[in-house]
């Protein structure tokens, strides 16, 4: 299962002339996933978390998992930072699915997500914990 990542259809730029300076990339609203001989979209809002392993990312939803070929760092830059946070060098989570944070060891946390998934939020990404706690959603 491989997939391609597609940006949302709208951009923050109002004009459509070809002389525009390149601005920030539009945030992703859905991802194009290829499985066997089918292509289909997964809404970003339905994604629980991303799990990186080398050059591959596993996208996890409540129902299934899909494999993408992209770096987690590149993908994180194209997702809404109010909804997604990097918690580990290999994990990027959808903050809307966090059910519980449990203090672990040495400033780390165990993150319990909807669906029974538990991931470790490491010290290196501690600033993202503060952003999560103070977010207004």
N, CA, C and O atoms as a GROMACS GRO file, in nm:
protein
  548
    1UNK      N    1   0.085  -0.118   0.000
    1UNK     CA    2   0.000   0.000   0.000
    1UNK      C    3   0.089   0.123   0.000
    1UNK      O    4   0.160   0.148   0.097
    2UNK      N    5   0.086   0.200  -0.107
    2UNK     CA    6   0.159   0.326  -0.113
    2UNK      C    7   0.060   0.437  -0.141
    2UNK      O    8  -0.047   0.414  -0.196
    3UNK      N    9   0.097   0.556  -0.102
    3UNK     CA   10   0.005   0.667  -0.123
    3UNK      C   11   0.082   0.793  -0.157
    3UNK      O   12   0.201   0.806  -0.128
    4UNK      N   13   0.011   0.884  -0.218
    4UNK     CA   14   0.065   1.016  -0.249
    4UNK      C   15  -0.009   1.117  -0.165
    4UNK      O   16  -0.125   1.096  -0.129
    5UNK      N   17   0.056   1.225  -0.132
    5UNK     CA   18  -0.004   1.328  -0.051
    5UNK      C   19  -0.050   1.440  -0.142
    5UNK      O   20   0.026   1.486  -0.227
    6UNK      N   21  -0.175   1.486  -0.125
    6UNK     CA   22  -0.228   1.594  -0.207
    6UNK      C   23  -0.269   1.711  -0.120
    6UNK      O   24  -0.325   1.691  -0.012
    7UNK      N   25  -0.242   1.836  -0.164
    7UNK     CA   26  -0.284   1.951  -0.086
    7UNK      C   27  -0.432   1.976  -0.102
    7UNK      O   28  -0.497   1.924  -0.193
    8UNK      N   29  -0.485   2.058  -0.010
    8UNK     CA   30  -0.625   2.095  -0.021
    8UNK      C   31  -0.645   2.182  -0.144
    8UNK      O   32  -0.548   2.232  -0.202
    9UNK      N   33  -0.768   2.200  -0.183
    9UNK     CA   34  -0.800   2.271  -0.305
    9UNK      C   35  -0.797   2.422  -0.288
    9UNK      O   36  -0.790   2.494  -0.388
   10UNK      N   37  -0.801   2.472  -0.166
   10UNK     CA   38  -0.801   2.616  -0.149
   10UNK      C   39  -0.668   2.663  -0.093
   10UNK      O   40  -0.597   2.588  -0.026
   11UNK      N   41  -0.635   2.787  -0.122
   11UNK     CA   42  -0.509   2.846  -0.078
   11UNK      C   43  -0.541   2.978  -0.011
   11UNK      O   44  -0.649   3.034  -0.030
   12UNK      N   45  -0.448   3.028   0.069
   12UNK     CA   46  -0.472   3.155   0.135
   12UNK      C   47  -0.454   3.272   0.040
   12UNK      O   48  -0.494   3.384   0.073
   13UNK      N   49  -0.394   3.250  -0.076
   13UNK     CA   50  -0.377   3.358  -0.175
   13UNK      C   51  -0.511   3.383  -0.243
   13UNK      O   52  -0.580   3.289  -0.281
   14UNK      N   53  -0.546   3.509  -0.259
   14UNK     CA   54  -0.676   3.543  -0.317
   14UNK      C   55  -0.674   3.549  -0.468
   14UNK      O   56  -0.777   3.522  -0.530
   15UNK      N   57  -0.563   3.584  -0.530
   15UNK     CA   58  -0.559   3.602  -0.674
   15UNK      C   59  -0.507   3.478  -0.741
   15UNK      O   60  -0.441   3.395  -0.678
   16UNK      N   61  -0.534   3.463  -0.870
   16UNK     CA   62  -0.490   3.343  -0.941
   16UNK      C   63  -0.397   3.377  -1.056
   16UNK      O   64  -0.384   3.297  -1.149
   17UNK      N   65  -0.332   3.493  -1.052
   17UNK     CA   66  -0.241   3.529  -1.160
   17UNK      C   67  -0.114   3.448  -1.151
   17UNK      O   68  -0.077   3.404  -1.042
   18UNK      N   69  -0.048   3.427  -1.260
   18UNK     CA   70   0.073   3.348  -1.264
   18UNK      C   71   0.195   3.421  -1.213
   18UNK      O   72   0.301   3.360  -1.201
   19UNK      N   73   0.184   3.552  -1.183
   19UNK     CA   74   0.298   3.632  -1.140
   19UNK      C   75   0.312   3.640  -0.988
   19UNK      O   76   0.389   3.722  -0.938
   20UNK      N   77   0.239   3.556  -0.914
   20UNK     CA   78   0.243   3.561  -0.769
   20UNK      C   79   0.376   3.508  -0.717
   20UNK      O   80   0.437   3.419  -0.777
   21UNK      N   81   0.418   3.564  -0.606
   21UNK     CA   82   0.534   3.510  -0.538
   21UNK      C   83   0.491   3.383  -0.465
   21UNK      O   84   0.378   3.375  -0.417
   22UNK      N   85   0.579   3.284  -0.457
   22UNK     CA   86   0.538   3.163  -0.386
   22UNK      C   87   0.515   3.194  -0.240
   22UNK      O   88   0.600   3.256  -0.175
   23UNK      N   89   0.402   3.150  -0.188
   23UNK     CA   90   0.368   3.173  -0.049
   23UNK      C   91   0.373   3.041   0.026
   23UNK      O   92   0.423   2.941  -0.026
   24UNK      N   93   0.322   3.041   0.146
   24UNK     CA   94   0.319   2.916   0.221
   24UNK      C   95   0.230   2.814   0.152
   24UNK      O   96   0.129   2.848   0.089
   25UNK      N   97   0.268   2.690   0.164
   25UNK     CA   98   0.189   2.583   0.102
   25UNK      C   99   0.054   2.575   0.172
   25UNK      O  100   0.045   2.600   0.292
   26UNK      N  101  -0.051   2.541   0.098
   26UNK     CA  102  -0.181   2.524   0.163
   26UNK      C  103  -0.178   2.402   0.254
   26UNK      O  104  -0.108   2.305   0.227
   27UNK      N  105  -0.253   2.408   0.362
   27UNK     CA  106  -0.260   2.296   0.455
   27UNK      C  107  -0.338   2.181   0.393
   27UNK      O  108  -0.434   2.202   0.319
   28UNK      N  109  -0.296   2.061   0.424
   28UNK     CA  110  -0.362   1.942   0.371
   28UNK      C  111  -0.499   1.924   0.436
   28UNK      O  112  -0.515   1.944   0.556
   29UNK      N  113  -0.596   1.887   0.356
   29UNK     CA  114  -0.730   1.853   0.405
   29UNK      C  115  -0.758   1.705   0.387
   29UNK      O  116  -0.842   1.647   0.457
   30UNK      N  117  -0.687   1.642   0.293
   30UNK     CA  118  -0.704   1.500   0.268
   30UNK      C  119  -0.578   1.446   0.201
   30UNK      O  120  -0.501   1.520   0.141
   31UNK      N  121  -0.560   1.316   0.213
   31UNK     CA  122  -0.444   1.249   0.154
   31UNK      C  123  -0.492   1.147   0.052
   31UNK      O  124  -0.590   1.076   0.075
   32UNK      N  125  -0.424   1.141  -0.060
   32UNK     CA  126  -0.455   1.042  -0.162
   32UNK      C  127  -0.379   0.914  -0.130
   32UNK      O  128  -0.256   0.914  -0.120
   33UNK      N  129  -0.452   0.806  -0.115
   33UNK     CA  130  -0.394   0.677  -0.078
   33UNK      C  131  -0.415   0.580  -0.194
   33UNK      O  132  -0.523   0.573  -0.253
   34UNK      N  133  -0.309   0.506  -0.224
   34UNK     CA  134  -0.318   0.404  -0.328
   34UNK      C  135  -0.308   0.269  -0.261
   34UNK      O  136  -0.214   0.242  -0.186
   35UNK      N  137  -0.406   0.184  -0.289
   35UNK     CA  138  -0.404   0.050  -0.235
   35UNK      C  139  -0.441  -0.046  -0.347
   35UNK      O  140  -0.549  -0.039  -0.405
   36UNK      N  141  -0.348  -0.136  -0.377
   36UNK     CA  142  -0.361  -0.226  -0.490
   36UNK      C  143  -0.382  -0.144  -0.617
   36UNK      O  144  -0.291  -0.072  -0.657
   37UNK      N  145  -0.496  -0.151  -0.680
   37UNK     CA  146  -0.520  -0.076  -0.804
   37UNK      C  147  -0.622   0.036  -0.785
   37UNK      O  148  -0.678   0.086  -0.882
   38UNK      N  149  -0.646   0.075  -0.661
   38UNK     CA  150  -0.745   0.178  -0.633
   38UNK      C  151  -0.678   0.299  -0.570
   38UNK      O  152  -0.581   0.287  -0.496
   39UNK      N  153  -0.732   0.416  -0.603
   39UNK     CA  154  -0.692   0.542  -0.542
   39UNK      C  155  -0.812   0.598  -0.467
   39UNK      O  156  -0.923   0.599  -0.520
   40UNK      N  157  -0.791   0.645  -0.346
   40UNK     CA  158  -0.900   0.708  -0.273
   40UNK      C  159  -0.843   0.805  -0.172
   40UNK      O  160  -0.724   0.804  -0.144
   41UNK      N  161  -0.930   0.891  -0.119
   41UNK     CA  162  -0.888   0.996  -0.027
   41UNK      C  163  -0.920   0.958   0.118
   41UNK      O  164  -1.021   0.895   0.147
   42UNK      N  165  -0.831   0.999   0.206
   42UNK     CA  166  -0.851   0.989   0.350
   42UNK      C  167  -0.854   1.131   0.403
   42UNK      O  168  -0.760   1.207   0.380
   43UNK      N  169  -0.961   1.168   0.473
   43UNK     CA  170  -0.968   1.302   0.532
   43UNK      C  171  -0.867   1.313   0.645
   43UNK      O  172  -0.853   1.221   0.726
   44UNK      N  173  -0.796   1.424   0.651
   44UNK     CA  174  -0.696   1.448   0.754
   44UNK      C  175  -0.761   1.442   0.892
   44UNK      O  176  -0.699   1.397   0.988
   45UNK      N  177  -0.885   1.486   0.902
   45UNK     CA  178  -0.957   1.484   1.030
   45UNK      C  179  -0.979   1.342   1.082
   45UNK      O  180  -1.001   1.324   1.202
   46UNK      N  181  -0.974   1.241   0.995
   46UNK     CA  182  -0.997   1.102   1.035
   46UNK      C  183  -0.869   1.031   1.077
   46UNK      O  184  -0.874   0.915   1.118
   47UNK      N  185  -0.757   1.098   1.068
   47UNK     CA  186  -0.628   1.036   1.098
   47UNK      C  187  -0.596   1.049   1.247
   47UNK      O  188  -0.598   1.160   1.301
   48UNK      N  189  -0.567   0.938   1.313
   48UNK     CA  190  -0.529   0.938   1.454
   48UNK      C  191  -0.384   0.981   1.471
   48UNK      O  192  -0.354   1.071   1.549
   49UNK      N  193  -0.295   0.915   1.395
   49UNK     CA  194  -0.153   0.949   1.404
   49UNK      C  195  -0.077   0.891   1.286
   49UNK      O  196  -0.126   0.806   1.212
   50UNK      N  197   0.046   0.940   1.271
   50UNK     CA  198   0.138   0.891   1.170
   50UNK      C  199   0.256   0.828   1.244
   50UNK      O  200   0.301   0.880   1.346
   51UNK      N  201   0.304   0.718   1.192
   51UNK     CA  202   0.416   0.645   1.250
   51UNK      C  203   0.522   0.628   1.142
   51UNK      O  204   0.497   0.564   1.040
   52UNK      N  205   0.641   0.685   1.163
   52UNK     CA  206   0.746   0.682   1.062
   52UNK      C  207   0.841   0.564   1.085
   52UNK      O  208   0.872   0.528   1.198
   53UNK      N  209   0.885   0.507   0.974
   53UNK     CA  210   0.984   0.401   0.976
   53UNK      C  211   1.070   0.417   0.852
   53UNK      O  212   1.035   0.369   0.744
   54UNK      N  213   1.183   0.485   0.868
   54UNK     CA  214   1.268   0.513   0.752
   54UNK      C  215   1.201   0.613   0.660
   54UNK      O  216   1.157   0.719   0.705
   55UNK      N  217   1.192   0.580   0.532
   55UNK     CA  218   1.129   0.669   0.434
   55UNK      C  219   0.979   0.646   0.422
   55UNK      O  220   0.913   0.712   0.341
   56UNK      N  221   0.925   0.556   0.500
   56UNK     CA  222   0.783   0.526   0.493
   56UNK      C  223   0.711   0.576   0.617
   56UNK      O  224   0.768   0.582   0.727
   57UNK      N  225   0.585   0.612   0.597
   57UNK     CA  226   0.498   0.655   0.707
   57UNK      C  227   0.375   0.566   0.705
   57UNK      O  228   0.318   0.539   0.599
   58UNK      N  229   0.335   0.520   0.821
   58UNK     CA  230   0.208   0.449   0.832
   58UNK      C  231   0.106   0.547   0.888
   58UNK      O  232   0.126   0.605   0.994
   59UNK      N  233  -0.002   0.564   0.815
   59UNK     CA  234  -0.112   0.652   0.852
   59UNK      C  235  -0.215   0.565   0.923
   59UNK      O  236  -0.260   0.464   0.867
   60UNK      N  237  -0.254   0.601   1.044
   60UNK     CA  238  -0.347   0.521   1.123
   60UNK      C  239  -0.481   0.594   1.138
   60UNK      O  240  -0.484   0.709   1.180
   61UNK      N  241  -0.589   0.526   1.102
   61UNK     CA  242  -0.725   0.575   1.129
   61UNK      C  243  -0.788   0.476   1.228
   61UNK      O  244  -0.725   0.378   1.267
   62UNK      N  245  -0.911   0.502   1.267
   62UNK     CA  246  -0.979   0.408   1.357
   62UNK      C  247  -1.003   0.273   1.290
   62UNK      O  248  -1.001   0.170   1.356
   63UNK      N  249  -1.025   0.275   1.157
   63UNK     CA  250  -1.058   0.151   1.087
   63UNK      C  251  -0.937   0.076   1.033
   63UNK      O  252  -0.932  -0.047   1.041
   64UNK      N  253  -0.838   0.148   0.978
   64UNK     CA  254  -0.729   0.083   0.905
   64UNK      C  255  -0.601   0.163   0.915
   64UNK      O  256  -0.596   0.272   0.972
   65UNK      N  257  -0.497   0.105   0.856
   65UNK     CA  258  -0.368   0.173   0.842
   65UNK      C  259  -0.326   0.168   0.696
   65UNK      O  260  -0.357   0.072   0.625
   66UNK      N  261  -0.255   0.271   0.652
   66UNK     CA  262  -0.210   0.282   0.513
   66UNK      C  263  -0.064   0.327   0.513
   66UNK      O  264  -0.020   0.395   0.605
   67UNK      N  265   0.009   0.289   0.411
   67UNK     CA  266   0.149   0.326   0.401
   67UNK      C  267   0.166   0.439   0.300
   67UNK      O  268   0.112   0.434   0.190
   68UNK      N  269   0.244   0.541   0.340
   68UNK     CA  270   0.277   0.655   0.254
   68UNK      C  271   0.429   0.656   0.233
   68UNK      O  272   0.503   0.600   0.314
   69UNK      N  273   0.473   0.720   0.127
   69UNK     CA  274   0.616   0.737   0.104
   69UNK      C  275   0.647   0.886   0.107
   69UNK      O  276   0.636   0.954   0.005
   70UNK      N  277   0.685   0.936   0.223
   70UNK     CA  278   0.721   1.077   0.242
   70UNK      C  279   0.787   1.089   0.378
   70UNK      O  280   0.767   1.003   0.464
   71UNK      N  281   0.865   1.192   0.399
   71UNK     CA  282   0.926   1.210   0.530
   71UNK      C  283   0.823   1.271   0.626
   71UNK      O  284   0.737   1.349   0.586
   72UNK      N  285   0.835   1.233   0.752
   72UNK     CA  286   0.743   1.284   0.853
   72UNK      C  287   0.760   1.434   0.872
   72UNK      O  288   0.663   1.505   0.898
   73UNK      N  289   0.882   1.483   0.859
   73UNK     CA  290   0.910   1.626   0.873
   73UNK      C  291   0.839   1.705   0.763
   73UNK      O  292   0.778   1.808   0.790
   74UNK      N  293   0.848   1.658   0.639
   74UNK     CA  294   0.781   1.727   0.527
   74UNK      C  295   0.630   1.724   0.546
   74UNK      O  296   0.563   1.825   0.523
   75UNK      N  297   0.577   1.612   0.586
   75UNK     CA  298   0.434   1.600   0.605
   75UNK      C  299   0.386   1.691   0.717
   75UNK      O  300   0.282   1.755   0.704
   76UNK      N  301   0.460   1.698   0.826
   76UNK     CA  302   0.421   1.781   0.941
   76UNK      C  303   0.410   1.928   0.902
   76UNK      O  304   0.326   2.000   0.955
   77UNK      N  305   0.494   1.973   0.809
   77UNK     CA  306   0.491   2.112   0.766
   77UNK      C  307   0.366   2.144   0.686
   77UNK      O  308   0.330   2.261   0.670
   78UNK      N  309   0.299   2.043   0.635
   78UNK     CA  310   0.181   2.064   0.552
   78UNK      C  311   0.050   2.035   0.625
   78UNK      O  312  -0.057   2.041   0.565
   79UNK      N  313   0.059   2.003   0.754
   79UNK     CA  314  -0.060   1.978   0.835
   79UNK      C  315  -0.083   2.096   0.929
   79UNK      O  316   0.011   2.168   0.963
   80UNK      N  317  -0.207   2.115   0.970
   80UNK     CA  318  -0.244   2.224   1.059
   80UNK      C  319  -0.179   2.204   1.196
   80UNK      O  320  -0.208   2.105   1.263
   81UNK      N  321  -0.091   2.296   1.239
   81UNK     CA  322  -0.022   2.279   1.368
   81UNK      C  323  -0.114   2.290   1.489
   81UNK      O  324  -0.074   2.252   1.599
   82UNK      N  325  -0.235   2.340   1.472
   82UNK     CA  326  -0.329   2.341   1.585
   82UNK      C  327  -0.392   2.204   1.605
   82UNK      O  328  -0.448   2.177   1.711
   83UNK      N  329  -0.385   2.118   1.504
   83UNK     CA  330  -0.443   1.984   1.513
   83UNK      C  331  -0.338   1.874   1.525
   83UNK      O  332  -0.367   1.769   1.583
   84UNK      N  333  -0.219   1.894   1.471
   84UNK     CA  334  -0.117   1.790   1.470
   84UNK      C  335   0.009   1.836   1.540
   84UNK      O  336   0.052   1.951   1.525
   85UNK      N  337   0.069   1.746   1.618
   85UNK     CA  338   0.193   1.777   1.690
   85UNK      C  339   0.288   1.659   1.682
   85UNK      O  340   0.247   1.543   1.689
   86UNK      N  341   0.414   1.690   1.668
   86UNK     CA  342   0.520   1.589   1.670
   86UNK      C  343   0.546   1.558   1.816
   86UNK      O  344   0.573   1.649   1.895
   87UNK      N  345   0.540   1.431   1.855
   87UNK     CA  346   0.562   1.393   1.994
   87UNK      C  347   0.685   1.305   2.011
   87UNK      O  348   0.728   1.278   2.123
   88UNK      N  349   0.741   1.262   1.900
   88UNK     CA  350   0.854   1.168   1.901
   88UNK      C  351   0.914   1.176   1.762
   88UNK      O  352   0.848   1.221   1.669
   89UNK      N  353   1.037   1.134   1.746
   89UNK     CA  354   1.097   1.141   1.612
   89UNK      C  355   1.020   1.055   1.512
   89UNK      O  356   1.032   1.075   1.392
   90UNK      N  357   0.943   0.960   1.562
   90UNK     CA  358   0.868   0.870   1.473
   90UNK      C  359   0.718   0.890   1.478
   90UNK      O  360   0.646   0.822   1.404
   91UNK      N  361   0.666   0.980   1.562
   91UNK     CA  362   0.522   0.994   1.576
   91UNK      C  363   0.476   1.138   1.557
   91UNK      O  364   0.537   1.233   1.607
   92UNK      N  365   0.367   1.152   1.484
   92UNK     CA  366   0.296   1.277   1.465
   92UNK      C  367   0.150   1.246   1.494
   92UNK      O  368   0.090   1.162   1.427
   93UNK      N  369   0.092   1.312   1.594
   93UNK     CA  370  -0.043   1.276   1.636
   93UNK      C  371  -0.145   1.384   1.605
   93UNK      O  372  -0.112   1.502   1.595
   94UNK      N  373  -0.270   1.341   1.590
   94UNK     CA  374  -0.382   1.433   1.578
   94UNK      C  375  -0.428   1.463   1.720
   94UNK      O  376  -0.478   1.375   1.789
   95UNK      N  377  -0.410   1.586   1.764
   95UNK     CA  378  -0.440   1.626   1.902
   95UNK      C  379  -0.588   1.611   1.936
   95UNK      O  380  -0.623   1.603   2.054
   96UNK      N  381  -0.673   1.608   1.836
   96UNK     CA  382  -0.816   1.594   1.861
   96UNK      C  383  -0.853   1.455   1.912
   96UNK      O  384  -0.964   1.436   1.962
   97UNK      N  385  -0.763   1.358   1.899
   97UNK     CA  386  -0.790   1.221   1.944
   97UNK      C  387  -0.720   1.186   2.074
   97UNK      O  388  -0.724   1.070   2.117
   98UNK      N  389  -0.655   1.283   2.138
   98UNK     CA  390  -0.589   1.257   2.266
   98UNK      C  391  -0.695   1.247   2.375
   98UNK      O  392  -0.774   1.338   2.395
   99UNK      N  393  -0.694   1.134   2.444
   99UNK     CA  394  -0.788   1.115   2.555
   99UNK      C  395  -0.722   1.142   2.690
   99UNK      O  396  -0.788   1.187   2.784
  100UNK      N  397  -0.591   1.113   2.698
  100UNK     CA  398  -0.526   1.125   2.828
  100UNK      C  399  -0.376   1.138   2.812
  100UNK      O  400  -0.316   1.074   2.726
  101UNK      N  401  -0.315   1.221   2.896
  101UNK     CA  402  -0.169   1.230   2.907
  101UNK      C  403  -0.132   1.181   3.047
  101UNK      O  404  -0.190   1.224   3.147
  102UNK      N  405  -0.037   1.090   3.052
  102UNK     CA  406   0.007   1.036   3.180
  102UNK      C  407   0.156   1.062   3.195
  102UNK      O  408   0.235   1.024   3.108
  103UNK      N  409   0.195   1.127   3.305
  103UNK     CA  410   0.337   1.149   3.330
  103UNK      C  411   0.410   1.016   3.331
  103UNK      O  412   0.362   0.920   3.391
  104UNK      N  413   0.524   1.012   3.266
  104UNK     CA  414   0.595   0.885   3.254
  104UNK      C  415   0.726   0.890   3.332
  104UNK      O  416   0.727   0.855   3.450
  105UNK      N  417   0.831   0.931   3.271
  105UNK     CA  418   0.961   0.932   3.336
  105UNK      C  419   1.045   1.042   3.276
  105UNK      O  420   1.049   1.059   3.154
  106UNK      N  421   1.112   1.119   3.362
  106UNK     CA  422   1.208   1.218   3.312
  106UNK      C  423   1.146   1.322   3.219
  106UNK      O  424   1.209   1.362   3.121
  107UNK      N  425   1.024   1.367   3.247
  107UNK     CA  426   0.961   1.469   3.164
  107UNK      C  427   0.891   1.414   3.041
  107UNK      O  428   0.847   1.492   2.956
  108UNK      N  429   0.880   1.284   3.029
  108UNK     CA  430   0.809   1.223   2.916
  108UNK      C  431   0.666   1.191   2.959
  108UNK      O  432   0.635   1.188   3.078
  109UNK      N  433   0.581   1.168   2.859
  109UNK     CA  434   0.441   1.135   2.883
  109UNK      C  435   0.401   1.013   2.802
  109UNK      O  436   0.460   0.986   2.697
  110UNK      N  437   0.302   0.941   2.851
  110UNK     CA  438   0.234   0.841   2.771
  110UNK      C  439   0.106   0.906   2.722
  110UNK      O  440   0.029   0.961   2.802
  111UNK      N  441   0.082   0.899   2.593
  111UNK     CA  442  -0.035   0.960   2.531
  111UNK      C  443  -0.132   0.849   2.496
  111UNK      O  444  -0.099   0.758   2.420
  112UNK      N  445  -0.252   0.857   2.551
  112UNK     CA  446  -0.355   0.759   2.517
  112UNK      C  447  -0.450   0.823   2.417
  112UNK      O  448  -0.509   0.927   2.444
  113UNK      N  449  -0.462   0.758   2.302
  113UNK     CA  450  -0.547   0.808   2.194
  113UNK      C  451  -0.677   0.729   2.186
  113UNK      O  452  -0.685   0.617   2.237
  114UNK      N  453  -0.776   0.787   2.123
  114UNK     CA  454  -0.899   0.717   2.093
  114UNK      C  455  -0.864   0.590   2.016
  114UNK      O  456  -0.776   0.592   1.930
  115UNK      N  457  -0.932   0.482   2.047
  115UNK     CA  458  -0.905   0.356   1.978
  115UNK      C  459  -0.806   0.268   2.052
  115UNK      O  460  -0.774   0.159   2.005
  116UNK      N  461  -0.757   0.313   2.169
  116UNK     CA  462  -0.671   0.230   2.250
  116UNK      C  463  -0.522   0.239   2.221
  116UNK      O  464  -0.444   0.164   2.280
  117UNK      N  465  -0.479   0.328   2.134
  117UNK     CA  466  -0.337   0.343   2.103
  117UNK      C  467  -0.268   0.422   2.214
  117UNK      O  468  -0.321   0.522   2.261
  118UNK      N  469  -0.149   0.377   2.255
  118UNK     CA  470  -0.068   0.448   2.353
  118UNK      C  471   0.070   0.472   2.294
  118UNK      O  472   0.136   0.378   2.250
  119UNK      N  473   0.112   0.598   2.292
  119UNK     CA  474   0.241   0.637   2.235
  119UNK      C  475   0.319   0.717   2.339
  119UNK      O  476   0.261   0.771   2.433
  120UNK      N  477   0.450   0.724   2.322
  120UNK     CA  478   0.534   0.800   2.415
  120UNK      C  479   0.563   0.939   2.358
  120UNK      O  480   0.606   0.953   2.244
  121UNK      N  481   0.538   1.042   2.440
  121UNK     CA  482   0.570   1.181   2.407
  121UNK      C  483   0.705   1.210   2.473
  121UNK      O  484   0.713   1.221   2.595
  122UNK      N  485   0.810   1.220   2.393
  122UNK     CA  486   0.946   1.228   2.448
  122UNK      C  487   0.985   1.370   2.490
  122UNK      O  488   0.921   1.468   2.452
  123UNK      N  489   1.091   1.377   2.569
  123UNK     CA  490   1.140   1.505   2.623
  123UNK      C  491   1.179   1.603   2.514
  123UNK      O  492   1.158   1.723   2.528
  124UNK      N  493   1.234   1.553   2.405
  124UNK     CA  494   1.281   1.640   2.298
  124UNK      C  495   1.168   1.725   2.240
  124UNK      O  496   1.192   1.835   2.191
  125UNK      N  497   1.046   1.676   2.246
  125UNK     CA  498   0.929   1.747   2.193
  125UNK      C  499   0.844   1.806   2.306
  125UNK      O  500   0.723   1.825   2.290
  126UNK      N  501   0.907   1.834   2.420
  126UNK     CA  502   0.837   1.885   2.537
  126UNK      C  503   0.763   2.016   2.511
  126UNK      O  504   0.655   2.037   2.567
  127UNK      N  505   0.818   2.104   2.428
  127UNK     CA  506   0.750   2.231   2.398
  127UNK      C  507   0.615   2.208   2.332
  127UNK      O  508   0.524   2.289   2.349
  128UNK      N  509   0.600   2.100   2.259
  128UNK     CA  510   0.471   2.069   2.197
  128UNK      C  511   0.366   2.031   2.301
  128UNK      O  512   0.246   2.048   2.276
  129UNK      N  513   0.408   1.979   2.416
  129UNK     CA  514   0.314   1.948   2.524
  129UNK      C  515   0.253   2.078   2.575
  129UNK      O  516   0.132   2.087   2.595
  130UNK      N  517   0.338   2.180   2.597
  130UNK     CA  518   0.289   2.309   2.645
  130UNK      C  519   0.189   2.368   2.546
  130UNK      O  520   0.087   2.424   2.587
  131UNK      N  521   0.217   2.358   2.417
  131UNK     CA  522   0.126   2.410   2.315
  131UNK      C  523  -0.007   2.333   2.318
  131UNK      O  524  -0.113   2.392   2.299
  132UNK      N  525   0.000   2.204   2.342
  132UNK     CA  526  -0.123   2.122   2.349
  132UNK      C  527  -0.207   2.162   2.468
  132UNK      O  528  -0.329   2.178   2.456
  133UNK      N  529  -0.145   2.179   2.582
  133UNK     CA  530  -0.218   2.210   2.706
  133UNK      C  531  -0.283   2.348   2.696
  133UNK      O  532  -0.393   2.366   2.748
  134UNK      N  533  -0.218   2.444   2.632
  134UNK     CA  534  -0.271   2.580   2.625
  134UNK      C  535  -0.356   2.607   2.501
  134UNK      O  536  -0.404   2.719   2.483
  135UNK      N  537  -0.374   2.508   2.415
  135UNK     CA  538  -0.453   2.530   2.294
  135UNK      C  539  -0.598   2.555   2.329
  135UNK      O  540  -0.647   2.509   2.432
  136UNK      N  541  -0.668   2.628   2.243
  136UNK     CA  542  -0.804   2.673   2.276
  136UNK      C  543  -0.912   2.588   2.214
  136UNK      O  544  -1.030   2.621   2.229
  137UNK      N  545  -0.880   2.479   2.147
  137UNK     CA  546  -0.985   2.397   2.084
  137UNK      C  547  -1.049   2.307   2.184
  137UNK      O  548  -1.139   2.230   2.150
   0.00000   0.00000   0.00000
